[in-house]
Amino acid sequence: MKSNEKNYIQRLQRQKEDALEFIVDNYLPLIKGITYKVLSPLENDGVIEECINDIFLSIWNHSKKFHGDSADFKKWICAIAKFKAIDYYRKASKKVEFTSDDMKLNTEKSAEDELIMIEDKAELIKLLNLLQPVDRDIFIMKFFLGLKTEDISKKLGLTNSAIDNRIYRGKKKLHNQATNLNLGGSVL
């Protein structure tokens, strides 16, 4: 028996491989779209492909937990895709390391100016690590990746005003921390 529109959910729950093939054939464009929308700032197709594979593996492994019809199934796999992609984005953004090799040194500046600039960036990174993970993600997306508030809100599932509020509170926290560490707020 082959999977079709009427039996693919039951066959998937019984771990029949043809059901997974049916799901891949029918839902791959949807899952690819969701994954690409979240992970596109990374500009790394390898991460996107790995995430898509992980999404299908998760659908396979958790199929017995699903209870509902095909409309609910579509919503269920969209939620899995969205949250997996967000997890991958967070993992990738945590792996971003800022080193002196990443900074373009301007030859017109003195060695002292360059050293101060490197120290300021190192202090800023230390301060960013004091923020909550969501706030840190917002700051990285906004100020390092240059994303717009609307794009960040879509990726994180928050409203524009929530993003703006978190940026405002985060800046305040960073400023207070910089002042407490006698940085004089110069990093901000």
Phi, psi and omega in degrees: 000135180258155178285144176216185183303332185269333188239002187295328180292312179297319180293324177295318180294337176269009177062040176273125185297328180295335177290320178294319177299319178299317181293317178299314180299322186267332187244358180303313180300321179295312182293321177298317180298314180296312183296315181296321181299321181281318188264357183302328178298338181286338180049044179227101183298330179299320179292320180296313179297319179297319179296316180299316178299319179294325178297312179295324176296319179294320177299315179298311185290331185251014184300329182289343179278347182278133175224115180161187181262188185293329177294317177294325180298317179299316178296320182297312182289331175295319178296316178301314181298315182298311184288325175297315181296320177296318176302315179297320179297315180297316178299316181292323181287334175287333180283347181292118178248140179254117179237171180295337178293331181285339183268133177276118182275132180272124184288344180281344181274153179283166179298324179295319178297317179297317180297317179297317179298317179296317179296320178298316179294321178296319178294321179298318179296319176299318180294319179300327179290347177279343181284160174297152182307318180295316180295320178298317178300317180298314181296319180295315180296319185283311191260338178259321181266346176073025179285152177280157180304320181297318180293319179296317182296322178293318182292324183261354179072030178244162178282161177301318181293326177295319178297312180300318179297317180295323177294315180300310180295323179295317178299319179298315180297316180296319179297315179297318179295319179296320178294317179297328180271011180059036174268351177066016180071011185292336182286333183269000000 
